[in-house]
Amino acid sequence: MKQKEERDELKKMLEKSPQDINKNVPGEQEDIPGLQIDPVTDVNFIELKEKCENDARIMLTNAIAFILPTDMIESNEYLKNKLEVDTMSLAGMVYQLRTNEVMQKALIDQVNLGMVNARMFEVFSNMSKTIGELNKQLIQTVEAIKETYKTFKNDVKEQRTEALGPTQGTNGLITTGDGGLVTRGTREMINNSKDRKRAELILENSKVIPNIHIEDIRIENNTD
């Protein structure tokens, strides 16, 4: 069909169409078979996302509870912001995991209804692989986040130790102001041991000289 013939055909269709085309469009309340499709899932994805954020926050709070106290996090702006960023990152991973699980369940439901073809089994296999990888990444991410908070705790402890300064106690051990023990290297321990031996040797040598009292000395006068 030539372009002119197509144009004439469209023109005839328009001329035969009603002036108000809305009369041929079904309304929202009309129940027309084929247009009313039941949802595949009954999941509210907005609520699911909020739940994932809450789960991620609980997961992180429990993970770092034995590393940093809650009051330290609340009193430090950097830690508070970091916790929020880590929560958002973890919540995104949890959301991806949950949505993949929902889609996988929907696929299983469709297969149970008789909608079976080879492509659906391929999609199911890929989704199973994705869910497994997401679970693995989720565990690795939590462990990596825990390590960052451990590093932060050690940095804070070192800063406090440097600020307080080392002191030597009566037992010869060097301790920090907060009671922590400062360990010594092998060379320092050997030198300290040598110094103690020298001090003990000097003390033993001083005991060889007897104590002489003035009243024990007899003075004899020689008279011619």
C-alpha positions in Angstrom: 0.0 0.0 0.0 1.4 3.4 -1.0 1.7 6.3 1.3 -1.2 8.1 -0.3 -3.5 5.2 0.0 -2.6 4.8 3.7 -3.3 8.5 4.2 -6.7 8.2 2.5 -7.5 5.1 4.6 -6.7 6.9 7.9 -8.8 9.8 6.7 -11.8 7.6 6.2 -11.4 6.1 9.7 -11.3 9.5 11.3 -14.3 10.7 9.4 -16.3 7.7 10.6 -15.2 8.0 14.2 -17.5 9.8 16.7 -16.9 13.4 17.6 -16.5 12.6 21.3 -14.1 9.7 21.3 -14.4 9.3 25.1 -17.7 7.6 24.6 -15.8 4.5 23.3 -13.3 4.5 26.3 -14.3 2.4 29.3 -14.6 4.1 32.6 -12.8 3.2 35.8 -15.9 1.5 37.3 -16.7 -0.7 34.3 -15.8 -4.3 34.8 -14.4 -5.4 31.4 -12.8 -8.8 31.1 -9.2 -8.6 30.1 -8.6 -5.2 31.7 -9.0 -6.2 35.3 -5.8 -8.1 36.2 -5.2 -9.5 39.6 -1.9 -8.6 41.2 0.8 -11.3 41.2 1.9 -10.4 44.8 0.2 -8.8 47.7 3.4 -7.1 48.9 3.4 -3.4 49.8 6.9 -2.4 48.6 6.8 0.9 50.4 6.2 -0.8 53.7 8.8 -3.4 52.7 11.4 -0.8 52.2 10.7 0.8 55.6 11.0 -2.7 57.2 14.3 -3.3 55.5 15.7 0.0 56.9 14.5 -0.9 60.4 16.0 -4.4 60.1 19.4 -2.9 58.9 19.5 -0.5 61.8 18.8 -3.3 64.3 21.4 -5.5 62.6 24.1 -2.8 62.8 23.2 -1.8 66.4 23.6 -5.4 67.6 26.8 -5.9 65.6 28.6 -3.0 67.1 27.0 -3.2 70.6 30.1 -5.1 72.0 32.5 -2.7 70.2 31.3 0.8 71.0 28.9 1.9 73.7 25.7 3.7 72.6 26.6 6.9 74.5 29.9 7.2 72.6 28.1 7.0 69.3 25.5 9.5 70.4 28.1 12.0 71.6 30.2 11.8 68.4 28.8 13.5 65.3 31.2 11.5 63.0 30.0 8.2 64.4 26.4 9.2 64.2 26.7 10.2 60.5 28.7 7.1 59.7 26.0 4.9 61.4 23.3 6.5 59.2 25.3 6.0 56.0 26.1 2.4 56.9 22.4 1.8 57.7 21.4 3.2 54.3 23.9 1.0 52.5 22.9 -2.1 54.4 19.2 -1.4 54.0 19.6 -1.2 50.2 21.2 -4.7 50.2 18.4 -6.1 52.4 15.8 -4.6 50.2 17.3 -6.1 47.1 17.4 -9.5 48.9 13.7 -9.3 50.0 12.4 -8.1 46.6 14.2 -11.0 44.8 12.7 -13.4 47.3 9.2 -11.9 46.6 9.7 -12.2 42.8 10.9 -15.7 43.2 7.8 -16.7 45.2 5.6 -15.0 42.5 7.3 -17.1 39.9 6.7 -20.3 41.8 3.0 -19.3 42.2 2.7 -18.8 38.4 4.3 -22.2 37.8 1.8 -23.8 40.2 -1.0 -22.2 38.2 0.1 -24.0 35.1 2.1 -21.2 33.4 5.1 -23.3 32.6 7.8 -22.7 30.0 11.5 -23.2 29.7 12.3 -19.5 30.2 10.6 -19.4 33.6 13.0 -22.1 34.9 16.0 -20.2 33.6 14.8 -17.0 35.4 14.2 -19.0 38.6 17.8 -20.4 38.4 19.2 -16.9 37.9 17.2 -15.5 40.8 18.4 -18.3 43.1 22.0 -17.4 42.2 21.3 -13.7 42.9 19.7 -14.4 46.3 22.7 -16.6 47.3 25.2 -13.9 46.3 23.2 -11.2 48.1 23.2 -13.3 51.3 27.0 -13.7 51.1 27.5 -10.0 50.4 25.3 -9.1 53.3 27.4 -11.1 55.7 30.6 -9.7 54.3 29.4 -6.2 54.5 28.4 -6.5 58.2 31.8 -7.9 59.1 33.6 -5.2 57.2 31.5 -2.5 59.0 32.4 -4.1 62.3 36.1 -3.9 61.5 35.8 -0.2 60.8 34.3 0.4 64.2 37.0 -1.7 65.8 39.6 0.4 64.1 37.9 3.6 65.3 37.9 2.3 68.9 41.6 1.5 68.8 42.3 5.0 67.4 40.4 6.6 70.2 42.2 4.5 72.8 45.6 5.5 71.4 44.7 9.2 71.4 43.6 9.0 75.0 46.8 7.1 76.0 48.9 9.8 74.3 47.0 12.5 76.0 47.3 11.0 79.5 51.0 10.0 79.1 52.8 7.0 80.5 53.7 6.7 84.3 55.8 4.2 86.1 54.3 2.5 89.1 55.9 1.0 92.2 56.0 -2.4 90.7 58.2 -1.2 87.8 55.5 -1.5 85.2 54.7 1.4 83.0 51.0 2.2 82.9 48.9 4.9 81.3 46.7 7.4 83.1 43.6 5.2 82.6 45.2 2.2 84.1 46.3 0.5 80.9 49.7 -1.4 80.7 52.4 -0.1 78.4 54.4 -3.1 77.1 58.1 -2.9 76.6 60.2 -4.3 73.8 62.9 -7.0 74.3 65.8 -4.6 74.1 64.3 -2.4 76.8 63.7 -5.3 79.1 67.3 -6.5 78.8 68.7 -3.0 79.5 66.4 -2.7 82.5 67.6 -6.1 83.8 71.2 -5.1 83.5 70.6 -1.8 85.4 69.1 -3.7 88.2 72.0 -6.2 88.4 74.5 -3.3 88.6 72.5 -1.7 91.4 72.4 -4.9 93.3 76.2 -5.4 92.9 77.0 -2.0 94.2 74.8 -2.6 97.2 76.6 -6.0 98.0 80.0 -4.4 97.7 79.1 -1.7 100.1 78.3 -4.3 102.8 81.9 -5.6 102.7 83.2 -2.6 104.6 82.6 -3.1 108.3 80.9 -0.4 110.4 83.5 1.2 112.7 82.2 3.0 115.7 84.3 5.7 117.5 83.8 4.3 121.0 85.5 1.0 119.8 88.8 2.9 119.0 91.3 2.9 121.9 93.7 5.8 122.0 96.9 5.0 124.0 99.1 7.8 125.3 102.8 7.0 125.3 104.6 8.6 128.3 108.3 8.8 128.5 
